[in-house]
Amino acid sequence: EKQLGCWVSTQRTQYKLLLEGRPSQMTQERIDFLNKIDFDWDPRRIFTRVYDPNVARASDTPEGPNRNDRKWMQWYDELVKFK
């Protein structure tokens, strides 16, 4: 589960970057997937902002899945199994 924990941490980091308006790999689709399973974006309440679709909006991604999207979905599936 250590690898899954690292992946979860990366999602939180990418989300924080998005909220700060910095370059991020987080997409709206990924945010929606994680919200769907009640992902805890900030278990320690470090971040003060909560996701608001009107404030933080991930850029649209090109059509079709790429290698990173497939890998991301594999980790997402692992998280769903773990929960």
C-alpha positions in Angstrom: 0.0 0.0 0.0 3.0 2.3 0.2 2.9 2.9 -3.6 -0.8 3.7 -3.3 -0.1 6.2 -0.5 2.5 7.9 -2.7 0.0 8.1 -5.5 -2.6 9.6 -3.2 -0.1 12.2 -2.0 0.7 13.1 -5.5 -2.9 13.7 -6.3 -3.2 16.1 -3.3 0.0 17.9 -4.4 -1.2 18.3 -8.0 -4.6 19.6 -6.8 -2.9 22.1 -4.5 -0.8 23.3 -7.5 -4.0 23.7 -9.5 -5.6 25.8 -6.7 -2.5 28.0 -6.6 -2.7 28.5 -10.4 0.6 26.7 -11.0 1.2 24.1 -13.6 -0.4 20.8 -12.6 -1.2 17.4 -14.1 -4.6 17.5 -12.3 -7.5 17.5 -14.8 -11.2 18.2 -14.2 -11.9 14.7 -15.1 -9.6 13.4 -12.4 -11.1 15.8 -9.9 -14.5 14.5 -10.7 -13.4 10.9 -10.4 -11.8 11.5 -7.0 -14.8 13.5 -5.7 -17.1 10.7 -6.8 -15.4 8.4 -4.2 -15.3 11.2 -1.5 -11.5 11.6 -1.8 -10.1 13.6 1.1 -8.2 16.4 -0.5 -6.7 17.6 2.7 -6.7 15.0 5.6 -4.7 17.4 7.8 -6.5 20.5 6.8 -3.3 22.1 5.5 -5.1 23.7 2.6 -7.6 26.3 3.4 -9.5 26.3 0.1 -12.0 23.6 -0.8 -12.6 22.7 -4.3 -15.1 25.0 -6.0 -15.7 24.2 -9.7 -16.2 28.0 -10.3 -12.8 28.9 -8.8 -10.4 26.1 -9.7 -10.9 24.6 -13.1 -8.5 22.2 -14.6 -7.6 22.9 -18.2 -9.3 20.8 -20.9 -7.1 17.9 -22.0 -6.7 16.7 -25.6 -9.1 14.1 -26.8 -8.4 10.4 -26.1 -6.6 8.7 -23.3 -2.8 8.8 -23.2 -0.3 6.6 -21.3 -0.5 8.8 -18.2 -4.3 8.7 -18.2 -4.3 4.9 -18.4 -1.7 4.7 -15.5 -3.7 7.2 -13.5 -6.9 5.1 -13.9 -5.0 2.0 -12.8 -4.0 3.8 -9.6 -7.6 5.2 -9.2 -8.9 1.6 -9.4 -6.5 0.5 -6.7 -7.7 3.3 -4.5 -11.3 2.3 -5.0 -10.5 -1.2 -4.1 -8.7 0.0 -1.0 -11.5 2.1 0.2 
